[in-house]
Amino acid sequence: MKIVSWNVNGLKAITRKGALEKIIKDYDVILLQEIRSQDVPLDLLISGLNISAFPSKKKGYSGVMSISKPKPLSVIKGLGIDEFDSEGRVLTLEFQKFYIINAYFPRAGDGLVRLDFKIKFNKAIENYALRLRENKSVIICGDFNAVRSKKDSSFWDETEPGLTPQEREWLNNFIKKGFVDSAEKTSKMEYTWRSYQFKWKAMRIDYCLVSEELAPKIVDFQVLKIEGSDHLPIMVELSD
């Protein structure tokens, strides 16, 4: 199975640019973050693909969408916690052998005004993922809005969103609880986000983490060179 995760920074914009078409035909599951829309484009609705969307209640903000060729056994929207679910941040597809969680983590915000909110979200999604893992394997992909270490950023300031010790500590501790960073497994550590305004600012903040028992099934990991957003899509391929 080939899984793509992409913060599209606006579904309508990425659709107009034709960038989404480039990945739909080649991959089995596509996880989109920051769709910023309550509407599913008509061409997707009539495509015959399995479309699940979980938009934010606030228009033009956040939201996630999952597109899959195989039909999921079930779809779970949100974490069951309104303060996070109102922002449309988590969407889970259940398949026979594993769950695939599509996650758009909050940004800590300028001046770190949402850092406490983000850490609270981190703990909630951690509990959620670990509960799911009691049933079957878990794959969690998305924009985590955080780096793991200095090698994941072109600049360093621990007061910057995504670079704080609290965010890095949580992410690394979560991985230690039974997950594998697909990029690390394949040694393809590339930046996935670059600032539109400051081109020298780039970070690796998009991840596909898989339950450690799935690690031997990782065939490939790539950062896809498809333009259209300030993020690049990431792809992980797992053998059957």
C-alpha positions in Angstrom: 0.0 0.0 0.0 1.3 3.5 -0.9 0.2 6.2 1.5 0.6 9.9 0.8 0.3 12.7 3.4 0.2 16.3 2.4 -0.6 19.6 4.1 -2.2 21.3 1.0 -2.6 24.8 2.6 -6.1 25.0 1.0 -7.9 22.3 -0.9 -9.5 24.6 -3.4 -6.2 26.2 -4.4 -4.4 22.9 -4.8 -7.3 21.6 -6.9 -7.2 24.6 -9.2 -3.5 24.1 -9.7 -4.1 20.5 -10.8 -1.6 19.3 -8.2 -4.0 16.9 -6.5 -4.6 15.0 -9.7 -0.9 14.2 -9.9 -1.0 12.0 -6.8 -4.5 10.5 -6.8 -3.9 8.2 -9.7 -0.6 6.8 -8.4 -1.3 6.2 -4.7 -3.7 4.1 -2.6 -4.5 6.4 0.3 -4.1 10.2 0.3 -4.2 12.1 3.6 -4.7 15.8 3.3 -4.3 18.4 6.0 -5.3 22.1 6.2 -8.0 21.7 3.6 -9.7 25.0 4.7 -13.0 24.0 3.2 -16.3 22.6 4.1 -17.0 21.4 0.6 -15.7 18.4 -1.4 -14.9 19.2 -5.0 -17.4 17.7 -7.5 -14.7 15.8 -9.4 -13.7 14.0 -6.2 -17.3 13.2 -5.3 -17.9 11.5 -8.7 -14.5 9.9 -8.9 -15.6 6.6 -7.4 -13.0 6.9 -4.7 -13.7 6.7 -1.0 -13.8 10.3 0.3 -14.0 11.2 4.0 -13.8 14.8 5.2 -13.6 16.3 8.7 -13.7 20.1 8.2 -13.3 22.8 10.9 -16.4 24.5 12.1 -14.6 27.7 11.4 -14.7 28.5 7.7 -11.4 28.8 5.9 -9.4 27.1 8.7 -7.8 23.8 9.4 -9.7 20.6 8.4 -8.6 17.1 7.1 -9.6 14.9 4.3 -8.8 11.2 3.5 -9.1 9.7 0.0 -8.7 5.9 -0.5 -9.0 3.4 -3.3 -9.7 0.5 -0.9 -12.9 0.9 1.1 -12.2 1.3 4.8 -14.0 -0.9 7.3 -14.9 2.2 9.3 -14.2 5.9 9.5 -13.7 7.7 12.9 -14.0 11.5 12.9 -12.1 13.3 15.6 -10.9 12.4 19.1 -14.2 12.8 20.9 -13.0 16.0 22.5 -14.9 19.1 21.2 -12.1 21.7 21.6 -10.0 19.8 19.2 -12.7 18.2 17.0 -14.2 21.6 16.3 -11.0 22.4 14.4 -11.2 19.3 12.3 -7.8 17.8 13.1 -8.0 14.0 13.2 -9.6 11.5 10.8 -9.1 7.8 11.1 -9.6 5.0 8.5 -9.8 1.5 9.7 -8.6 -1.3 7.4 -8.3 -5.0 8.0 -4.7 -5.0 9.3 -4.3 -1.4 10.7 -5.7 2.0 11.3 -4.5 5.0 9.4 -4.7 8.3 11.3 -4.7 11.5 9.4 -3.6 14.2 11.8 -3.1 18.0 11.6 -1.4 19.0 14.8 -2.0 22.6 16.0 0.8 25.1 15.5 2.1 26.5 18.7 1.4 30.0 17.3 3.4 33.2 17.1 4.7 34.0 20.5 3.8 30.4 21.5 0.3 31.6 22.4 -1.1 28.1 21.6 1.7 26.0 23.0 -0.3 24.8 26.0 -3.3 24.0 23.7 -0.9 22.0 21.4 0.6 20.0 24.2 -2.9 19.2 25.4 -3.8 18.0 21.9 -0.6 16.0 21.7 -1.5 14.1 24.9 -5.0 13.5 23.7 -4.0 12.1 20.3 -1.3 10.0 22.0 -3.9 8.4 24.2 -6.2 7.8 21.3 -3.5 6.2 19.1 -2.3 3.9 21.9 -5.9 2.8 22.6 -6.4 1.9 18.9 -3.1 0.0 19.0 -4.5 -2.3 21.5 -6.7 -3.6 18.7 -4.4 -3.6 15.7 -1.4 -1.7 14.2 -1.5 2.0 13.8 -0.1 4.3 11.1 -0.2 8.0 11.9 0.7 10.5 9.2 0.3 14.3 8.9 1.7 17.7 9.7 3.0 17.4 13.3 4.1 21.0 13.3 7.3 20.1 15.2 10.8 18.8 14.5 12.5 16.0 16.3 16.0 17.5 16.5 18.3 20.2 15.1 19.0 18.3 12.0 15.3 18.7 11.0 15.5 22.5 10.7 17.5 25.0 8.6 17.5 27.4 11.5 17.4 27.2 15.3 15.5 29.2 17.9 13.7 27.3 20.7 11.2 30.1 21.0 9.9 29.4 17.5 6.8 27.3 17.0 7.8 23.7 16.2 11.3 24.0 17.7 10.4 24.3 21.4 11.8 21.7 23.9 8.2 20.7 24.9 7.2 19.9 21.4 10.3 18.0 20.6 10.2 16.1 23.8 6.6 14.9 23.3 7.3 13.8 19.7 10.4 11.8 20.5 8.7 10.2 23.6 5.7 9.3 21.6 7.8 7.5 19.0 9.6 5.6 21.9 6.2 4.2 22.9 6.3 1.8 19.9 6.5 3.7 16.7 9.0 4.1 13.9 9.7 7.3 11.9 9.4 6.1 8.2 11.9 8.7 7.0 14.5 7.6 9.6 13.9 4.0 8.6 14.9 4.8 5.0 17.5 7.5 5.8 15.6 10.0 3.7 15.6 13.0 6.0 14.5 16.0 4.0 12.7 19.2 4.8 9.0 19.0 4.1 8.0 22.7 4.8 9.6 25.9 3.5 8.4 29.4 4.3 6.9 31.4 1.5 8.3 34.6 2.9 11.7 33.5 4.2 13.0 30.9 1.8 15.9 30.1 4.2 13.4 28.8 6.7 12.7 25.1 6.2 11.8 22.3 8.6 10.9 18.6 8.6 7.6 18.7 10.3 5.5 16.1 8.3 5.8 12.5 9.3 4.5 9.0 8.8 4.9 7.0 12.0 4.1 3.3 11.9 3.7 0.8 14.7 7.1 -0.9 15.2 5.7 -4.3 14.1 5.1 -2.7 10.7 8.6 -1.4 10.3 9.8 -4.5 8.3 7.1 -3.8 5.8 8.4 -0.3 4.9 9.5 -0.6 1.3 10.0 3.0 0.5 9.7 6.6 1.8 9.9 9.7 -0.3 9.4 13.4 -0.1 7.5 14.0 -3.3 8.6 17.0 -5.4 5.1 18.2 -6.2 4.6 22.0 -5.9 1.5 23.8 -4.9 1.8 24.3 -1.1 4.4 25.5 1.3 4.6 21.8 2.3 5.8 18.9 0.1 3.9 15.6 0.1 5.4 12.6 1.8 4.9 9.0 0.8 5.4 5.7 2.6 5.0 2.4 0.9 4.3 -0.8 2.9 4.4 -4.3 1.5 1.3 -6.6 1.9 
